[in-house]
Amino acid sequence: MDEKYCCNDFAYFVTTSKDDFTDTNKLIYHDIRFDEYGLIIHDGGQSYIVITHCPWTGEKLPESKKELWFDELEARGFEDPLSEYDSIPNEYKSDKWMTLKEIQE
């Protein structure tokens, strides 16, 4: 089992495919920007329902950093980071911004 995940089932359904929203075998989406997990809604779109605990073990998942992500970008002058996504710094399009924030603190 991958040490990053609490159980084999969770690991499998997060990592089973790189094609997050079209592969119906993939059940859990991990948004690395926010360190947020969700159950994928397979309706042809890119929607998911945020989960806070592993569906198999009940173990608590990391706190979502979505609000912090928005706060950080708004502090940098982006009024609506999602609509301005092409303009935001690349580190905010991955989990790199969290590492940079830790270094700054």
Contact map, one row per residue, 1 for C-alpha under 8 A:
111010110010000000000000000000000000000000000000000000000000000000000000000000000000000000000000000000000
111110010010000000000000000000000000000000000000000000000000000000000000000000000000000000000000000000000
111111000000000000000000000000000000000000000000000000000000000000000000000000000000000000000000000000000
011111000000000000000000000000000000000000000000000000000000000000000000000000000000000000000000000000000
111111110110000000000000000000000000000000000000000000000000000000000000000000000000000000000000000000000
001111110110000000000000000000000000000000000000000001001010000000000000000000000000000000000000000000000
100011111110000000000000000000000000000000000000000000011000000000000000000000000000000000000000000000000
110011111111000000000000000000000000000000000000000000000000000000000000000000000000000000000000000000000
000000111111100000000000000000000000000000000000000000010000000000000000000000000000000000000000000000000
000011111111110000000000000100000000000000000000000001110000000000000000000000000000000000000000000000000
110011111111111100000000000000000000000000000000000000000000000000000000000000000000000000000000000000000
000000011111111100000000000000000000000000000000000000000000000000000000000000000000000000000000000000000
000000001111111100000000111100000000000000000000000000000000000000000000000000000000000000000000000000000
000000000111111110000000011111000000000000000000000000000000000000000000000000000000000000000000000000000
000000000011111111000000010000000000000000000000000000000000000000000000000000000000000000000000000000000
000000000011111111000000110000000000000000000000000000000000000000000000000000000000000000000000000000000
000000000000011111110010110000000000000000000000000000000000000000000000000000000000000000000000000000000
000000000000001111110000000000000000000000000000000000000000000000000000000000000000000000000000000000000
000000000000000011111110000000000000000000000000000000000000000000000000000000000000000000000000000000000
000000000000000011111110010010000000000000000000000000000000000000000000000000000000000000000000000000000
000000000000000000111111010000000000000111011100000000000000000000000000000000000000000000000000000000000
000000000000000000111111000000000000000001010000000000000000000000000000000000000000000000000000000000000
000000000000000010111111110000000000000000000000000000000000000000000000000000000000000000000000000000000
000000000000000000001111111000000000000001000000000000000000000000000000000000000000000000000000000000000
000000000000100110000011111000000000000000000000000000000000000000000000000000000000000000000000000000000
000000000000111110011011111110000000000100000000000000000000000000000000000000000000000000000000000000000
000000000000110000000001111110000000001100000000000000000000000000000000000000000000000000000000000000000
000000000100110000000000011111000000111100000000000000000000000000000000000000000000000000000000000000000
000000000000010000010000011111100000111100000001000000000000000000000000000000000000000000000000000000000
000000000000010000000000000111110011110000000000000000000000000000000000000000000000000000000000000000000
000000000000000000000000000011111111100000000000000000000000000000000000000000000000000000000000000000000
000000000000000000000000000001111111000000000000000000000000000000000000000000000000000000000110000000000
000000000000000000000000000000111111000000000000000000000000000011001000000000000000000000011110000000000
000000000000000000000000000000111111000000000000000000000000000111001000000000000000000000000010000000000
000000000000000000000000000001111111100000000000000000000000011111000000000000000000000000000010000000000
000000000000000000000000000001111111110000000000011000000000011111000000000000000000000000000000000000000
000000000000000000000000000111100011111000000000011100000000100000000000000000000000000000000000000000000
000000000000000000000000000111000001111100000001111000000000000000000000000000000000000000000000000000000
000000000000000000000000001110000000111110000001111000000000000000000000000000000000000000000000000000000
000000000000000000001000011110000000011111000111100000000000000000000000000000000000000000000000000000000
000000000000000000001000000000000000001111101111100000000000000000000000000000000000000000000000000000000
000000000000000000001101000000000000000111111010000000000000000000000000000000000000000000000000000000000
000000000000000000000000000000000000000011111000000000000000000000000000000000000000000000000000000000000
000000000000000000001100000000000000000001111100000000000000000000000000000000000000000000000000000000000
000000000000000000001000000000000000000011111110000000000000000000000000000000000000000000000000000000000
000000000000000000001000000000000000000110011111000000000000000000000000000000000000000000000000000000000
000000000000000000000000000000000000000111001111100000000000000000000000000000000000000000000000000000000
000000000000000000000000000010000000011110000111110000000000000000000000000000000000000000000000000000000
000000000000000000000000000000000000011110000011111000000000000000000000000000000000000000000000000000000
000000000000000000000000000000000001111000000001111100000000000000000000000000000000000000000000000000000
000000000000000000000000000000000001111000000000111111000000100000000000000000000000000000000000000000000
000000000000000000000000000000000000100000000000011111000001111000000000000000000000000000000000000000000
000000000000000000000000000000000000000000000000001111101111100000000000000000000000000000000000000000000
000001000100000000000000000000000000000000000000001111111111100000000000000000000000000000000000000000000
000000000100000000000000000000000000000000000000000011111100000000000000000000000000000000000000000000000
000000101100000000000000000000000000000000000000000001111100000000000000000000000000000000000000000000000
000001100000000000000000000000000000000000000000000011111110000000000000000000000000000000000000000000000
000000000000000000000000000000000000000000000000000011111111000000000000000000000000000000000000000000000
000001000000000000000000000000000000000000000000000011001111100000000000000000000000000000000000000000000
000000000000000000000000000000000000000000000000000111000111110000000000000000000000000000000000000000000
000000000000000000000000000000000000100000000000001111000011111000000000000000000000000000000000000000000
000000000000000000000000000000000011000000000000000100000001111100000000000000000000000000000000000000000
000000000000000000000000000000000011000000000000000100000000111110000000000000000000000000000000000000000
000000000000000000000000000000000111000000000000000000000000011111100000000000000000000000000000000000000
000000000000000000000000000000001111000000000000000000000000001111111000000000000000000000000000000000000
000000000000000000000000000000001111000000000000000000000000000111111100000000000000000000000000000000000
000000000000000000000000000000000000000000000000000000000000000111111110000000000000000000000000000000000
000000000000000000000000000000000000000000000000000000000000000011111111000000000000000000000000000000000
000000000000000000000000000000001100000000000000000000000000000011111111100000000000000000010000000000000
000000000000000000000000000000000000000000000000000000000000000001111111110000001000000000000000000000000
000000000000000000000000000000000000000000000000000000000000000000111111111000000000000000000000000000000
000000000000000000000000000000000000000000000000000000000000000000011111111100000000000000000000000000000
000000000000000000000000000000000000000000000000000000000000000000001111111111101000000100000000000000000
000000000000000000000000000000000000000000000000000000000000000000000111111111111000000000000000000000000
000000000000000000000000000000000000000000000000000000000000000000000011111111000000000000000000000000000
000000000000000000000000000000000000000000000000000000000000000000000001111111000000000000000000000000000
000000000000000000000000000000000000000000000000000000000000000000000000111111100000000000000000000000000
000000000000000000000000000000000000000000000000000000000000000000000000111111111001000100000000000000000
000000000000000000000000000000000000000000000000000000000000000000000000110011111000000000000000000000000
000000000000000000000000000000000000000000000000000000000000000000000000010001111111000000000000000000000
000000000000000000000000000000000000000000000000000000000000000000000100110001111111100100000000000000000
000000000000000000000000000000000000000000000000000000000000000000000000000000011111100000000000000000000
000000000000000000000000000000000000000000000000000000000000000000000000000000011111100000000000000000000
000000000000000000000000000000000000000000000000000000000000000000000000000001011111111100000000000000000
000000000000000000000000000000000000000000000000000000000000000000000000000000001111111100000000000000000
000000000000000000000000000000000000000000000000000000000000000000000000000000000001111100000000000000000
000000000000000000000000000000000000000000000000000000000000000000000000000000000001111110000000000000000
000000000000000000000000000000000000000000000000000000000000000000000000100001001001111111011000000000000
000000000000000000000000000000000000000000000000000000000000000000000000000000000000001111111000000000000
000000000000000000000000000000000000000000000000000000000000000000000000000000000000000111111100000000000
000000000000000000000000000000000000000000000000000000000000000000000000000000000000000011111111100000000
000000000000000000000000000000001000000000000000000000000000000000001000000000000000000111111111100000000
000000000000000000000000000000001000000000000000000000000000000000000000000000000000000111111110000000000
000000000000000000000000000000011000000000000000000000000000000000000000000000000000000001111111100000000
000000000000000000000000000000011110000000000000000000000000000000000000000000000000000000111111111000000
000000000000000000000000000000000000000000000000000000000000000000000000000000000000000000110111111100000
000000000000000000000000000000000000000000000000000000000000000000000000000000000000000000110111111110000
000000000000000000000000000000000000000000000000000000000000000000000000000000000000000000000011111111000
000000000000000000000000000000000000000000000000000000000000000000000000000000000000000000000011111111100
000000000000000000000000000000000000000000000000000000000000000000000000000000000000000000000001111111110
000000000000000000000000000000000000000000000000000000000000000000000000000000000000000000000000111111111
000000000000000000000000000000000000000000000000000000000000000000000000000000000000000000000000011111111
000000000000000000000000000000000000000000000000000000000000000000000000000000000000000000000000001111111
000000000000000000000000000000000000000000000000000000000000000000000000000000000000000000000000000111111
000000000000000000000000000000000000000000000000000000000000000000000000000000000000000000000000000011111
